[in-house]
């Protein structure tokens, strides 16, 4: 049996018997009529149903674009449904608790956990040698509004780093340090040292980049007292060394002025006095002794102005000298006062805990 292509009416009767008067070809597919002489298949109207086949396949028939004559009521689209779900998910019950509009705002993003880089910086802070030179704590004004974000103490610490440079660290709403690393916007080891070693803040606050005023009040309420406060309290409580002589009727050997006392032989409040702990127990104004100590430095060691015994409290003397140097000492090429010689430091930066890849990029192969 030949294949009906319906291409030409002049084809030979041997190949197309139906074109030479033979039995007409009946297509098994009513939706697709048989060939028409001299033309291709007639166009098919897919918008009309024909017979039982049309009914059978009505659900699968194609419709002309834009023909909505038989369309039923529109069904809700999935898009609308999804939108409804999204609205559900965005309902207030599932949102995070909103912060009160009048509440204090943290000036940096709150860290839920310590970032990976923090562990390395903290390790440096707790393993490298750093020395506290001075601490100053400032309280908020007495008449400040209790709800003000500025209602908190602030502490400034002068600290000698591993190279001997003296850096100033301020613990406030945004802790800061004037070291080169912190000036580039990084969290530096000096701030971490002060928070951990000096103020002993709790762990979840130690790695924060900013504090709320309530957190600062908590930090300073639990922090160790300043050394100057401890010394003042001992002096006010009358705790005196048995070797110390009474101040009543005595003059300072440097300025030759009489000491101001509380009537019981102790220094009057606000009167800073030191005494010879090594031998004689005589008293000297603290400021006067600092001048005496500077004059005696050229002779190798500091002695008592009275008995000429080497001054026992060299640590206190050195501390006083360092504080003065930190405030008014000469500045090096980096822009910092350096006390490496006074503290016995090498003056070289400690890179032992730094990443090897970072060091090779920075220092080359000779590091």
C-alpha positions in Angstrom: 0.0 0.0 0.0 1.4 3.4 -0.9 2.0 6.2 1.5 -0.4 9.1 1.2 1.5 12.4 1.3 -1.3 14.4 -0.4 1.4 16.3 -2.2 0.2 16.2 -5.9 -3.0 15.2 -7.8 -0.8 14.2 -10.9 1.0 11.4 -9.1 0.9 8.0 -10.9 -2.1 5.7 -10.2 0.3 2.9 -9.3 1.7 4.8 -6.4 -1.6 6.6 -5.4 -4.5 4.3 -6.3 -7.1 6.6 -4.7 -6.2 9.4 -7.1 -7.2 7.2 -10.2 -10.7 6.5 -9.2 -9.9 3.9 -6.5 -11.5 3.7 -3.1 -11.1 7.0 -1.3 -8.7 7.2 1.6 -10.3 7.5 5.0 -8.0 9.0 7.6 -8.1 7.2 11.0 -8.0 10.6 12.6 -11.2 12.5 12.0 -9.7 15.7 13.3 -7.2 15.5 10.4 -9.2 15.2 7.1 -7.8 13.3 4.1 -5.8 14.9 1.3 -7.4 17.4 -1.1 -6.3 17.3 -4.7 -3.8 20.0 -5.7 -3.2 21.3 -2.2 -1.8 20.4 1.3 -4.1 19.3 4.2 -6.8 21.8 4.8 -6.2 24.1 7.9 -7.6 22.7 11.1 -9.8 24.8 13.3 -8.6 23.8 16.8 -11.3 25.9 18.5 -14.1 23.7 17.4 -15.1 20.3 18.7 -15.9 17.6 16.2 -17.9 14.5 17.1 -17.2 12.2 19.9 -13.5 12.6 19.5 -13.8 16.3 20.1 -15.9 15.6 23.2 -13.5 13.0 24.4 -10.5 15.4 24.1 -12.4 18.6 25.1 -10.3 18.9 28.2 -7.1 18.9 26.2 -8.1 21.1 23.3 -6.3 24.3 22.6 -8.0 27.7 22.7 -7.4 30.7 20.6 -5.4 33.4 22.3 -7.6 35.9 23.9 -10.8 33.8 23.7 -12.4 33.9 27.1 -16.0 33.2 26.0 -16.3 29.9 27.8 -14.0 30.7 30.7 -15.4 30.0 34.1 -14.9 32.1 37.1 -11.2 32.8 37.7 -9.5 30.5 40.2 -7.3 32.0 42.8 -3.7 31.9 41.5 -0.8 30.3 43.4 0.9 33.6 43.4 -1.9 35.1 45.5 -1.8 32.1 47.8 2.0 32.4 48.2 1.5 36.0 49.0 -1.0 35.1 51.7 1.5 32.7 53.2 4.2 35.4 53.1 1.9 37.8 54.9 1.2 35.1 57.5 5.0 34.6 57.9 5.5 38.3 58.3 2.9 38.6 61.0 3.9 40.3 64.2 3.8 37.1 66.1 6.7 35.6 64.1 8.8 38.8 63.9 11.7 39.4 66.2 10.9 41.5 69.1 11.1 45.1 67.9 13.3 47.5 69.9 11.4 50.4 71.5 11.7 53.5 69.5 12.9 55.5 72.5 15.4 52.9 73.6 19.2 53.4 73.4 20.8 52.4 70.2 24.0 50.3 70.1 26.5 52.2 68.0 27.9 49.1 66.4 26.3 45.8 65.4 25.7 43.4 68.3 27.8 40.3 68.1 26.0 37.1 69.1 29.2 35.2 69.3 32.9 35.9 69.1 34.1 36.0 65.4 36.9 33.7 64.4 39.5 36.5 64.0 38.8 37.6 67.6 40.4 34.5 69.1 43.8 35.2 67.5 43.8 38.9 68.7 42.7 37.8 72.2 45.6 35.3 72.3 48.1 38.1 71.5 46.5 40.3 74.2 46.9 37.7 76.9 50.3 36.3 76.0 52.3 39.4 75.1 53.9 41.7 77.6 52.0 45.0 78.2 52.3 47.3 81.1 49.7 49.7 82.6 51.2 53.2 83.1 48.2 55.1 84.3 44.4 54.9 84.7 41.9 57.7 84.9 38.2 57.2 85.5 35.6 59.9 84.9 32.1 59.7 86.4 29.0 61.3 84.7 27.8 64.7 86.0 25.6 64.5 89.1 22.7 66.3 87.4 22.6 64.2 84.2 19.3 62.8 83.0 19.3 59.1 84.2 17.9 58.0 80.8 20.6 59.8 78.9 22.9 57.5 76.9 25.8 59.5 78.3 24.9 58.5 81.9 27.9 56.2 82.4 31.5 56.3 83.7 34.5 56.4 81.2 38.0 55.2 81.8 41.2 56.1 80.0 44.2 53.8 80.3 47.8 54.6 79.3 49.4 51.3 78.3 52.9 50.5 77.1 52.7 48.0 74.3 55.2 45.3 73.3 57.4 47.9 71.6 57.4 50.3 74.5 55.1 52.8 72.7 52.5 54.3 75.1 48.9 54.0 73.7 45.8 55.6 75.2 42.7 53.3 75.4 39.3 54.8 76.2 36.5 52.5 77.4 33.2 54.3 76.6 30.2 53.5 74.4 32.6 52.7 71.5 36.0 51.5 73.0 38.9 53.1 71.2 42.7 53.0 71.0 45.2 55.3 69.2 47.5 52.5 68.1 48.1 52.0 64.3 46.0 48.8 64.1 42.9 50.4 65.8 43.2 53.5 63.7 42.6 51.4 60.6 39.2 50.4 62.0 40.3 47.0 63.6 39.6 45.7 67.1 43.1 45.8 68.7 44.7 43.7 71.4 45.2 46.7 73.7 41.4 47.2 74.1 41.0 43.5 74.7 43.8 43.6 77.3 42.1 46.4 79.2 38.7 44.8 79.1 39.9 41.4 80.2 42.9 42.1 82.5 42.0 45.5 83.9 38.2 45.8 84.0 37.5 42.0 84.0 34.3 42.3 82.0 32.1 39.3 81.5 32.9 37.1 78.4 29.9 38.0 76.2 30.8 41.7 76.5 34.5 41.3 76.0 34.3 40.9 72.2 31.7 43.6 71.5 32.6 46.7 69.4 30.2 49.0 71.3 28.4 49.1 74.7 25.1 50.4 76.0 25.3 52.8 78.9 23.7 50.2 81.1 26.4 47.8 80.2 29.1 50.4 81.0 27.6 51.1 84.4 27.6 47.3 85.1 31.2 47.0 83.9 32.5 49.8 86.2 30.4 48.8 89.2 32.1 45.4 89.1 35.6 46.5 88.0 38.5 46.6 90.5 39.1 49.9 92.2 41.8 52.3 90.8 45.1 52.0 92.7 44.9 55.7 93.6 41.5 55.0 95.2 42.9 52.2 97.2 45.8 54.3 98.5 43.5 57.1 99.3 41.1 54.8 101.3 44.0 53.4 103.3 45.2 56.9 104.1 41.7 58.0 105.1 41.3 54.9 107.3 44.5 55.7 109.1 46.4 52.6 108.0 50.0 53.6 108.6 53.2 51.7 108.6 54.6 51.4 112.2 57.9 52.7 110.8 56.3 55.9 109.6 56.9 59.0 111.8 54.0 61.4 112.8 53.6 64.5 110.6 52.7 66.7 113.6 55.1 69.7 113.7 57.3 68.3 110.9 58.5 70.1 107.8 59.1 68.7 104.3 62.9 68.4 103.8 62.6 69.6 100.1 60.3 72.6 100.3 60.7 73.2 104.0 56.9 73.8 104.5 55.0 72.2 107.3 52.8 69.2 106.6 49.0 69.6 106.8 47.6 67.0 109.1 44.2 65.8 110.4 45.2 66.5 114.0 46.2 62.8 114.6 49.5 62.8 112.9 48.2 61.6 109.6 48.2 63.5 106.3 45.2 65.8 105.8 42.8 64.7 103.0 44.3 65.9 99.7 47.8 66.1 101.1 50.0 63.5 99.2 52.9 62.4 101.3 55.5 59.6 100.9 58.0 58.4 103.5 61.2 56.4 103.8 60.3 52.8 104.2 63.9 51.5 104.1 65.2 53.2 107.3 64.3 56.5 108.9 60.5 56.7 108.3 60.6 60.5 107.6 57.9 62.1 105.4 58.3 64.1 102.1 55.7 65.7 99.9 55.0 63.5 96.9 55.6 66.3 94.4 58.7 67.3 96.2 60.1 63.8 96.2 59.5 63.5 92.4 61.7 66.6 91.9 64.3 65.1 94.2 64.2 61.7 92.4 64.7 63.4 89.0 67.8 65.3 90.3 69.2 62.0 91.8 68.7 60.0 88.6 72.0 61.2 87.2 73.8 59.7 90.2 72.5 56.1 89.5 69.9 55.7 92.2 67.4 57.6 94.3 68.1 58.0 98.1 66.1 59.3 101.0 66.6 63.1 101.5 67.0 62.5 105.2 69.2 59.4 105.8 70.5 59.0 102.2 69.5 55.3 102.3 68.6 53.9 98.8 64.9 54.6 98.4 63.0 51.3 98.9 59.9 52.0 96.9 61.7 52.3 93.5 58.6 50.7 91.9 56.5 53.7 93.1 59.1 56.1 92.0 59.4 54.5 88.5 55.6 54.6 88.2 55.5 58.3 89.0 58.2 59.0 86.5 56.5 57.0 83.8 53.2 58.8 84.3 55.0 62.1 83.9 56.8 60.8 80.8 53.6 59.5 79.3 52.0 62.9 79.5 55.0 65.1 78.5 57.8 62.9 77.1 59.4 63.2 73.7 57.6 61.7 70.8 59.3 59.2 68.4 59.0 58.9 64.6 55.8 56.9 64.9 54.1 59.7 66.9 54.2 58.0 70.3 56.1 58.4 73.6 58.3 55.3 74.0 59.4 53.9 77.4 61.1 50.7 76.2 64.4 51.6 77.8 62.8 52.5 81.1 60.9 49.2 81.2 63.6 47.0 79.9 61.8 46.1 76.7 63.5 45.3 73.4 61.6 47.9 71.4 60.9 45.3 68.7 57.4 44.3 67.7 56.5 40.7 68.7 55.3 38.8 65.6 55.6 35.3 67.1 51.8 34.8 67.2 51.1 36.4 63.8 49.9 34.4 60.8 52.9 33.1 58.7 51.2 33.9 55.3 50.4 37.5 56.5 54.0 37.9 57.7 55.5 36.8 54.4 53.3 39.2 52.5 54.2 42.0 54.8 57.9 41.4 55.6 59.1 39.1 52.7 61.1 35.9 53.1 63.5 37.4 55.7 61.0 37.7 58.6 
